[in-house]
Amino acid sequence: MIKKSIMPLFLFITVFVLAFTLPSQSQNDNKKYYPGEKSESVNPKQIIKPRINGPLVYGSRPGHPFLYRIPCQGNRPMRFVVRGLPEELHLDKEKGIISGVTPPRGEYSMVIEARNPKGKDKRNFKIVSGDKIALTPPMGWNHWYAHYSRITDKMMREAADVIINSGMADVGYQYVNIDDCWMNAPKHSDPERVGPLRDENGNILPNSYFPDMKGLTDYIHGKGLKAGIYTSPGPLTCGGFSGSYQHEEQDAKQFVAWGFDFLKYDWCSYGRIAGIDKSLEAYQKPYLQMGNILESLNRDIVFNLCQYGMGEVWKWGAEVGGNSWRTAGDLGFELHRIFDIAISNSNHRQYSKPGEWNDPDYIQIGWIGNAREEGIPKPTTMPRNMQYAYMSLWCLMASPLIYSGDLSKIDEFTLGILCNPEVIEIDQDPLGEGGLVIPRDSSSFVMVKNLVDGSLSVGLFNRRKNPAEVSVNWNELQITGRRTVRDLWRRKDIGVYNNKFIAEVPAEGVVMIKISK
Ligand code: GLA
């Protein structure tokens, strides 16, 4: 029993404690969130304890070669255990690489565990063996906006090294993709890239900078990563190198023999073949052909359509076997229009689903070369806040996350943008929903993405050159009641909100949150 004399004091203390510990409605209801100008950039290497990242679901075709490096941050060495691993698969316990042959059609649920002297982590993982691959947006690196027609085997290998050593692979970056210019060209400023396009049997010939394609993919696979390649359905690629016209099947088989896992198929000079025919069939023809070829081969190859959005490709890209399709021209020419490009890409959100992704092109930050002149990489001039907005938009849109910048020069800030696992998790959400734009005024907008667990992610974007208030109401999100809000870039819960969230958004930047029950 509490003595009468101390009752008032007891009540006072109780009320005082409750006021400061319970997230009261009035505390946050109308309170504007001030994140500050600077977003925190966390270098992935600073994570000490194991933190398992990567998608929750992973698709592969029955009987095909299987390779998956478990993305996991934290100090190495580390020990991995996978409970429920199908017998067709083997786990390298030190490296956390799962390999073997995809088990028969079906769903296989498992639990991944990782442990180091500082701690441990656990995460559910499901392999879906079936027709679909790329169940979450592909993540990786492409050489184009860093190295253009300067690319070499050596640079590709170095890129794979950096993807591992920088910690990028530990948050899910997986594909190491060669773009144009690995083949011979009929003419080029670099004579080392000029030579016969094919051998006497019609096999496509890599140029002298790529002496051993199988050796290159073996090197990449040895790290648990995957390799991507590029060609065109036309006689020549956009860079004027050998294309696959009339050798489609032969080339696809060659890519499989070399061990590639991803194909970018770039329209380029196919325009000359299609001629004046602007029918839907004409746009679809080369992609349908390659889609069918890839489907018949004994290897999972992610099929990336690159034809700049012609014939509203988002409506039929999946039908012809595509896993992703560029929705517009080259983003390298339009980096000053990131917000507009994202808004127009998100118009096609209804076509975004597991295995079928709208592709607004690569993430070009860090050191990149000017696309107009195939320039030597220089630090981006994009404002830092806009870089956060860029990455946020891509994740909210469930876009493929393919970084295209010079990995040999990658800096802490860029890694912080590319490697925030909570932001990436929004991109990799198994629902695969593309974000919906809710317009505000001409200089601000909101993008909303529903997540598989019933929570939502929201980006509040400010295009002005000054900080500005941007808000979102629960009724616009079709939710009600008190919700926990987490700032995903700063990786902290910021309170419980009711009905509305208002933030002071940095100039040309974003506040990206997750709203959970
Ligand atoms: C086109 C594509 C780019 C790149 C270049 C290579 O422009 O859209 O992404 O692949 O070709 O020449």
Residues whose N, C-alpha, C, O or C-beta is under 5 A from the ligand:
A	BS01	GLA	W144 D179 D180 C238 G239 D330
